[in-house]
Amino acid sequence: MSENFLPLILVSAADLASASKLISEIIDNEVTDTDRALRGGRVWRLVNKYYRADVELCAAAPGAPPPPGLQLLEAHVAHVAPGAAPADDARAGAAAVRLLAVDGARAPDALVRWARRRGYEPVPLAERADDAHDAVGVRRLRDALHAHRWRGLLRLDGCAPAGVVDADELDEDEEEEEEEAAVERAEQFAEALGALAEAGAGACAADDDDERRRRAERLVAAFCRALGADLPRL
């Protein structure tokens, strides 16, 4: 059944009630089909101008057993109450997205240092007067989660009649482009080696300094093209 689990967002807090409350604030587009919430969590549909993806959010508290399908964990949101110290959660080690939700308008320096050491982004949940043009609080949590490329997402493509493109097809296109680029680089490198042989054959015959310089410049240009580097200014 594990192959049927949705990507997981683990939301941890001092107690399950606090974690569940934060989940309710994060979710802005809930899927009410409870058959898909195989872990007992809540299914959230992320929809933006780039893609659509369904994920499951599960609440966690210290000492609670981990939800099933933990191998599909992709994001961890840790909530810290005022004056409390965050606890390391070994279950979140594989999360690609790590967010530290902090009550208040600013994250204390100690929490900022803790977050940086562990790869978390501290997100104060209260807005300040100077936050009018920035995504803050729960909005910032949502933005960070939307920025992740979720397993099984459907990319929205205005050029496609159906309006959706499978993420696996996008991966195949990227692989084909990389293969074509590799072949092109190999051809350019072969051309550069040919230029090197030509330069060696003509080095002795070229008595003029300007001609030797032009040969050297052509050789450098050929190898730069093969390596994908910018031509240096000679």
Buried (B, 14 or more C-beta within 10 A) or exposed (E): EEEEBBBBBBBBBBBBEBBBBBBEEBBEEEBEEEEBBBBEBBBBEBBEEBBBBBBBBBBBBEEBEBBBBBEBBBBBBBBBBEEEEBEEBEBBEEBEBBBBBBBBBEBBEEBBEBBEEBEBBBBBBEBEEEBEEEEBBBBBBBEBBBEBEBEEBBBBBEEEEEEBBEBEEBEEEEEEEEEEEEEEBEEBBEBBEEBEEBBEEEEEEBEEEEEBEEBEEEBBBBBBBBEEEEEEEE
